[in-house]
Amino acid sequence: MSAPEAQLSVDLSGLNCPLPILRAKKALADLPSGTVLHLICTDPGTPSDFEAFCRQTGHALAHHEVGADGKFLFWLKRR
């Protein structure tokens, strides 16, 4: 499955928990329902953090992967 087209991309490289979640929450609040947010993270805890975040908030984790540079990439679809 390929990544969906994102309306906004946010680079959260270098930030550790809880900052990636807090910044993603803020970015999602400014997007209309159904749009996709692309996140770039370096914190190794973010895969489980974003899975839990999506379960708790109702946003969809549309796609995730590890980039060639080792960064964690997420595409969240706003509820």
N, C-alpha and C positions, 0 to 999 in steps of 0.2 A: 504494500500500500504506500502510495506517495503522499507527501505532505500537502495539505491544502494551501491555497493562496491566502496569505495573511494581509490584513488591512493595516497592521501596525507591528513593528519589530522592536523589541527592547533588549539591549545587551546588558545582562546582569553579571557579567564576568567579574570575578574578584569579590563578589558579595557572598557572605555566608548567612546561614539561617539565623534569624527569620526574614532578613531583608529581601531575598528573591520573592518570597510569598507576598510580603507587604507591597512591594513595587508592582507585582503582577496584579494584585487586588486593586490597586489604585488605577492602573492602566485599563483594566477591564471595566471599571466603573465609568470610564469616559467613552466606552465603545457602545454602539447600538447592539441590541440583541441579535444573535446569529452571526456576528462578525468573528474573525479569527485573529488571535494575538499570537505572535511568534516570540519565543523567549530563548535567549542564549545564556547558559549558566555554566559555572565551573565548580560549584559546590557539589561534591559527590552525594550529598544527602537529598538533592533536589528531586530525583526520580520518585522516591517514596513520598516526599513532601507534596509534590504536585498531584500525585494520585490521591492522597488523602484530601487535599484542598478541593479537588474536583468532586469527590464523593460528598464532601460536607457542604459545598456551595451550589451544586447543581450545574456547574459549568462542565463542558465535555473536554476530555483530553483527546483531541482529535488525532494526534500523531505525536510520537516522540522517537528520538534516535540519538546516537552518539556520533558526533561529527568526526571527520578525519583528523581534526586537531585535538580530539579528546573532549571537546565541550559537549554539554548536554543540551539538546535542542528540543523544545516543546512547542506544540501548536494547541492553544486552548480556544475552544469555541464558546463564546459568551451565551449564557442561557437567556 
